Amino acid sequence: MVGIRDVADRVREDIAVVIERDPSVHTVGEALLAPHLVAMWLHRLSHVVHRSGHPVVARLIFRVGRQLSGGIEIHPGARIGRRLFIDHGCGTVIGETAVLGDDVTLYHQVTLGALGWRRDRRRPPGQRRHPKLGSGVVVGANSVILGPVEIGDNARIGARTFVVDDVPAGAIVVARASRTVLPGTSNGVARPSRAGRADDAEADT
Protein backbone atom coordinates (compact mmCIF):
# COMPACT_ATOMS: atom_id res chain seq x y z
CA MET A 1 0.00 0.00 0.00
CA VAL A 2 1.41 3.38 -1.01
CA GLY A 3 1.42 5.85 1.86
CA ILE A 4 1.15 9.64 1.85
CA ARG A 5 4.89 9.97 2.38
CA ASP A 6 5.56 7.78 -0.66
CA VAL A 7 3.20 9.88 -2.78
CA ALA A 8 4.90 13.09 -1.61
CA ASP A 9 8.33 11.64 -2.43
CA ARG A 10 7.16 10.71 -5.93
CA VAL A 11 5.76 14.20 -6.52
CA ARG A 12 9.03 15.81 -5.40
CA GLU A 13 10.92 13.49 -7.75
CA ASP A 14 8.64 14.38 -10.65
CA ILE A 15 9.13 18.11 -10.12
CA ALA A 16 12.91 17.77 -9.74
CA VAL A 17 13.11 15.83 -13.01
CA VAL A 18 11.35 18.61 -14.92
CA ILE A 19 13.86 21.18 -13.64
CA GLU A 20 16.74 18.82 -14.41
CA ARG A 21 15.76 17.82 -17.96
CA ASP A 22 14.06 20.97 -19.28
CA PRO A 23 16.56 23.85 -19.64
CA SER A 24 13.71 26.36 -20.00
CA VAL A 25 12.34 25.59 -16.52
CA HIS A 26 14.05 27.27 -13.55
CA THR A 27 11.55 27.23 -10.68
CA VAL A 28 9.19 24.83 -8.95
CA GLY A 29 6.26 26.97 -10.06
CA GLU A 30 7.24 26.59 -13.71
CA ALA A 31 7.81 22.87 -13.26
CA LEU A 32 4.31 22.40 -11.86
CA LEU A 33 2.91 23.70 -15.15
CA ALA A 34 4.65 21.01 -17.21
CA PRO A 35 1.77 19.37 -19.12
CA HIS A 36 2.96 15.80 -18.62
CA LEU A 37 2.82 16.02 -14.83
CA VAL A 38 -0.96 16.11 -14.62
CA ALA A 39 -1.19 13.27 -17.17
CA MET A 40 1.27 11.18 -15.17
CA TRP A 41 -0.29 11.87 -11.77
CA LEU A 42 -3.76 11.04 -13.03
CA HIS A 43 -2.37 7.95 -14.73
CA ARG A 44 -1.12 6.67 -11.39
CA LEU A 45 -4.64 7.02 -10.04
CA SER A 46 -6.28 5.50 -13.12
CA HIS A 47 -3.80 2.59 -13.06
CA VAL A 48 -4.77 1.70 -9.49
CA VAL A 49 -8.47 1.94 -10.38
CA HIS A 50 -7.92 -0.14 -13.53
CA ARG A 51 -6.13 -2.89 -11.60
CA SER A 52 -8.88 -2.93 -8.99
CA GLY A 53 -11.41 -3.93 -11.65
CA HIS A 54 -13.11 -0.63 -12.51
CA PRO A 55 -12.12 0.01 -16.14
CA VAL A 56 -14.87 2.55 -16.88
CA VAL A 57 -13.88 4.79 -13.96
CA ALA A 58 -10.23 4.38 -14.97
CA ARG A 59 -11.09 5.50 -18.50
CA LEU A 60 -12.86 8.58 -17.18
CA ILE A 61 -9.77 9.56 -15.18
CA PHE A 62 -7.65 8.91 -18.28
CA ARG A 63 -9.84 11.25 -20.34
CA VAL A 64 -9.48 14.02 -17.78
CA GLY A 65 -5.71 13.59 -17.86
CA ARG A 66 -5.68 13.75 -21.65
CA GLN A 67 -7.70 16.96 -21.69
CA LEU A 68 -5.72 18.72 -18.96
CA SER A 69 -2.35 17.75 -20.45
CA GLY A 70 -3.12 18.94 -23.96
CA GLY A 71 -3.30 15.52 -25.56
CA ILE A 72 -1.00 13.12 -23.71
CA GLU A 73 -2.57 9.64 -23.74
CA ILE A 74 -1.36 7.11 -21.16
CA HIS A 75 -3.65 4.09 -21.06
CA PRO A 76 -4.67 3.10 -17.52
CA GLY A 77 -3.19 -0.36 -18.06
CA ALA A 78 0.31 0.89 -18.93
CA ARG A 79 3.03 0.32 -16.33
CA ILE A 80 5.20 3.38 -15.84
CA GLY A 81 8.40 3.57 -13.79
CA ARG A 82 9.67 6.47 -11.73
CA ARG A 83 10.80 9.86 -13.01
CA LEU A 84 9.19 9.70 -16.46
CA PHE A 85 9.73 12.96 -18.37
CA ILE A 86 7.69 13.85 -21.47
CA ASP A 87 8.98 17.05 -23.07
CA HIS A 88 6.21 19.15 -24.67
CA GLY A 89 4.02 16.05 -24.64
CA CYS A 90 1.35 16.90 -27.19
CA GLY A 91 0.36 13.83 -29.20
CA THR A 92 2.22 11.29 -27.07
CA VAL A 93 0.48 7.89 -26.93
CA ILE A 94 1.38 5.06 -24.52
CA GLY A 95 -0.62 1.88 -25.10
CA GLU A 96 -2.36 -0.44 -22.66
CA THR A 97 0.34 -3.09 -22.20
CA ALA A 98 3.36 -0.80 -22.55
CA VAL A 99 6.00 -1.05 -19.84
CA LEU A 100 8.41 1.80 -19.07
CA GLY A 101 11.37 1.55 -16.70
CA ASP A 102 12.71 4.34 -14.53
CA ASP A 103 14.15 7.61 -15.87
CA VAL A 104 12.63 7.34 -19.35
CA THR A 105 12.48 10.50 -21.49
CA LEU A 106 9.98 10.91 -24.33
CA TYR A 107 9.71 13.90 -26.62
CA HIS A 108 6.45 15.01 -28.23
CA GLN A 109 4.43 12.96 -30.72
CA VAL A 110 5.94 9.65 -29.60
CA THR A 111 3.75 6.57 -30.10
CA LEU A 112 4.27 3.37 -28.12
CA GLY A 113 1.64 1.34 -29.92
CA ALA A 114 0.54 -2.10 -31.07
CA LEU A 115 0.76 -3.69 -34.52
CA GLY A 116 -2.98 -3.58 -35.16
CA TRP A 117 -6.10 -5.34 -33.96
CA ARG A 118 -5.92 -8.14 -36.55
CA ARG A 119 -2.61 -9.34 -35.10
CA ASP A 120 -3.51 -8.52 -31.53
CA ARG A 121 -6.65 -10.61 -31.45
CA ARG A 122 -4.55 -13.67 -32.34
CA ARG A 123 -2.30 -13.19 -29.32
CA PRO A 124 -3.00 -15.23 -26.16
CA PRO A 125 -4.86 -13.27 -23.45
CA GLY A 126 -2.50 -11.36 -21.21
CA GLN A 127 0.36 -11.26 -23.70
CA ARG A 128 2.03 -7.89 -24.10
CA ARG A 129 1.06 -6.03 -27.30
CA HIS A 130 3.02 -2.83 -26.78
CA PRO A 131 6.70 -1.92 -26.34
CA LYS A 132 8.78 -2.40 -23.23
CA LEU A 133 11.31 0.37 -22.58
CA GLY A 134 14.17 -0.20 -20.17
CA SER A 135 15.45 2.35 -17.68
CA GLY A 136 17.14 5.47 -19.01
CA VAL A 137 15.72 5.15 -22.53
CA VAL A 138 15.34 8.35 -24.59
CA VAL A 139 12.89 8.51 -27.52
CA GLY A 140 13.07 11.48 -29.90
CA ALA A 141 10.14 13.47 -31.27
CA ASN A 142 7.73 11.92 -33.78
CA SER A 143 9.12 8.43 -33.27
CA VAL A 144 6.92 5.34 -33.48
CA ILE A 145 7.68 2.09 -31.65
CA LEU A 146 5.20 -0.70 -32.36
CA GLY A 147 4.53 -4.18 -31.05
CA PRO A 148 5.90 -6.16 -28.10
CA VAL A 149 9.50 -5.13 -28.80
CA GLU A 150 12.04 -4.50 -26.06
CA ILE A 151 14.22 -1.39 -25.96
CA GLY A 152 17.21 -2.03 -23.71
CA ASP A 153 18.38 0.16 -20.85
CA ASN A 154 19.91 3.52 -21.84
CA ALA A 155 19.15 3.06 -25.55
CA ARG A 156 18.40 6.19 -27.58
CA ILE A 157 15.87 6.37 -30.38
CA GLY A 158 16.37 9.36 -32.68
CA ALA A 159 13.66 11.72 -33.86
CA ARG A 160 11.29 10.48 -36.60
CA THR A 161 12.40 6.87 -36.18
CA PHE A 162 10.17 3.83 -36.83
CA VAL A 163 11.02 0.81 -34.67
CA VAL A 164 9.48 -2.69 -34.88
CA ASP A 165 12.48 -4.74 -33.72
CA ASP A 166 14.24 -5.14 -30.38
CA VAL A 167 16.99 -2.64 -29.59
CA PRO A 168 19.91 -3.71 -27.37
CA ALA A 169 20.91 -1.80 -24.25
CA GLY A 170 22.97 1.31 -24.93
CA ALA A 171 22.29 1.31 -28.68
CA ILE A 172 21.49 4.41 -30.74
CA VAL A 173 18.87 4.13 -33.50
CA VAL A 174 18.46 7.01 -35.95
CA ALA A 175 16.29 7.54 -39.01
CA ARG A 176 17.77 8.08 -42.46
CA ALA A 177 19.14 11.61 -42.72
CA SER A 178 17.32 14.25 -44.72
CA ARG A 179 19.28 15.81 -47.60
CA THR A 180 19.68 19.34 -48.83
CA VAL A 181 18.82 19.63 -52.54
CA LEU A 182 20.37 22.49 -54.53
CA PRO A 183 19.43 23.57 -58.06
CA GLY A 184 22.16 23.24 -60.66
CA THR A 185 24.02 20.30 -59.10
CA SER A 186 24.61 17.09 -61.04
CA ASN A 187 22.67 14.87 -58.67
CA GLY A 188 20.68 17.54 -56.89
CA VAL A 189 22.15 16.55 -53.56
CA ALA A 190 24.53 18.81 -51.68
CA ARG A 191 25.08 17.09 -48.35
CA PRO A 192 23.21 15.11 -45.70
CA SER A 193 21.61 17.08 -42.93
CA ARG A 194 23.23 16.91 -39.50
CA ALA A 195 19.84 15.71 -38.20
CA GLY A 196 20.77 12.13 -39.00
CA ARG A 197 23.96 12.01 -36.96
CA ALA A 198 24.15 9.66 -34.01
CA ASP A 199 24.85 12.49 -31.59
CA ASP A 200 21.54 14.08 -32.56
CA ALA A 201 19.49 11.12 -31.38
CA GLU A 202 17.64 13.28 -28.87
CA ALA A 203 16.84 16.09 -31.31
CA ASP A 204 13.22 17.01 -30.68
CA THR A 205 12.74 19.84 -33.15
N, C-alpha and C positions, 0 to 999 in steps of 0.2 A: 504494500500500500504506500503510495507516494504521499508524504507529509507536506505541511505548509512550508517547512524549511527547505525541503527538496525543490518545491516549486519556485520559491524565491531564489534559490541558487541557480536554477535553470534560467530564470528571467535575467538575472545579472549576467550570466554567461552570454545569453543571446544579445544583450545590449553591448557588452564588451566586444563581441565579434563584429558587430556593425562598425564600431569605431575603429577597430583594427584593420578590417578589410576594405572599407570604403574611404578613400582619401578625402572625399568631399564632406565627410561627417566629422565634427570636432567636439560635439557636446552630447550629453545624455539626452537632452531634449530633442536634438536632431535625430539621434539614433532611434528614439521612440516612434518617430514618424516614418521609419523605413517600412515600406508596404508589406514586405514579406513577414514581418514580425506578427502582425495580426493573423495572417494566414496560418503561420506555424503554430501560434498559441491556440487558435481555434481548432487546428488539426489535432493537437494533443487531446483536446476535449472530445472531438468527434471520434477519434480512434478508440478511446476508452468506451464511449457509448456504442460504437460499432462492435467491439469485441464482447460487450455485455449482451448483445442480441437485440439491439434496437436500431436497425439500419435506416429506417425512415427518419428518426430523430437525428441520427448521425449525418444524413444527407442534408437536412435542414441547416445544421451547424456548418457543414461544408459550404453550402450556398452563401451563407452570411460571410464566411471567410473570403470566398471568391469575390463577392461584391465589395467588401471593405478594402481588399488588397489591390483592387484594380485589375483583377483577372488571373490571379495565381490559383491554379487548381491542384489541390493535394487530396487525393481520394482518401476517405476515412480508413480504408484498409491498409494503406501504405505504412511501412515501418521506417521511421525516420530517426537517425542517431542524433547525437548532441551537436550543438554549434553549427547547424545548417545555416548557410548564408546564400540568399538569392539576390543578386544585384539587379536593380531595376524591377525585375520580376514579371512584368506584364507578359502574358501569354505562356507562362511556364505551366507544364502539365506533368503531374506525377501520378502514374496509374495505380490501380488497386493493389497489386501484388508486388509493387516496387519495394526494394530494400535499400536504404542508404545508411552507410556507416557514419562515424563521427567526422566532423570538420570537413564536410563536403561543401563545395562552392559551385553554384549554378548561376550563369548569366541569363539574361532575358530570352524568352522564346525557346527555351529548352523543352523537348518532349521526351519523357521516359515512358514509352508506350508499348503496346502489344503488337503482334503481327497481323491482327485482324480476327474477326469473330469466326470465320470459317475454320481457321486453324485452331483457335482457342477452344472451340466446342469439342474438338477431338482430343483435347488434353484430359488426363485423369483429374477428377475433382481434387482441389487443393494444390495442384501443381502451379508453380510460379509462372506467370505469363509476361511479366515485366522485368526490366533490368535490375541487377543487383550491383550497387556501387560500393566499393570499399572505402575505407577511411582516407581522408585527404584528397579525394578525387576532385578535379576541377573540370567543368564542362563549359565550353565557350558558347557565345550567343548563337541562336538559331540552329543549334545542333539537335539531331534526332537519334535517339538510341532505342532500338526496338527489340522486343522479344526477351526471353529469359537468359540474356547474355550476362556475363560477369565482367565488371571493370575492376581490375586489381587496385590495391591500395596505392595512393599517390600517383595514379595515372592522370594524364592530362589529355582532354579531348578538345581540339581546336574549334574555333568558330566555324559554323556552317558545315559541320561534319556529320556524315550519315554512318551509323555504326550498327551492324547486325551480327557481329562476331565478338567473341571474348577478347578482352584486352589485358595483357599481363601487367602485373604490378610495376609501377614506375615508367611505363611506356608513354610515349607522346604520339597522338594520332592527329594528323592535320589533313584538311581537304586539299584538293588540287589548287594550286595558286591561280589567281586571276592574272591576266596579261594585259599590258598596255599596248594598244594598237595605234600605230601612227600612219597617217597617209603618206604615200610616196616611198615606203620601204618595200623591199623585194617580197618579203613574206608577211608584211603587215604587222609583225610582232617586234616590239622594241626590247622588252625585258619582262621577266616575271615580277609581279608585285611582291613586296616584302610581306604581304599578308599571309603567304603560305609558308613562311619560315618556321622552323620548329620552336624558336624562342618566342613566337607570337601565338602560341597555343591558347593563351588566355584572352586574346584580343576580343573585346566585346562590342566594338563599334567599327 
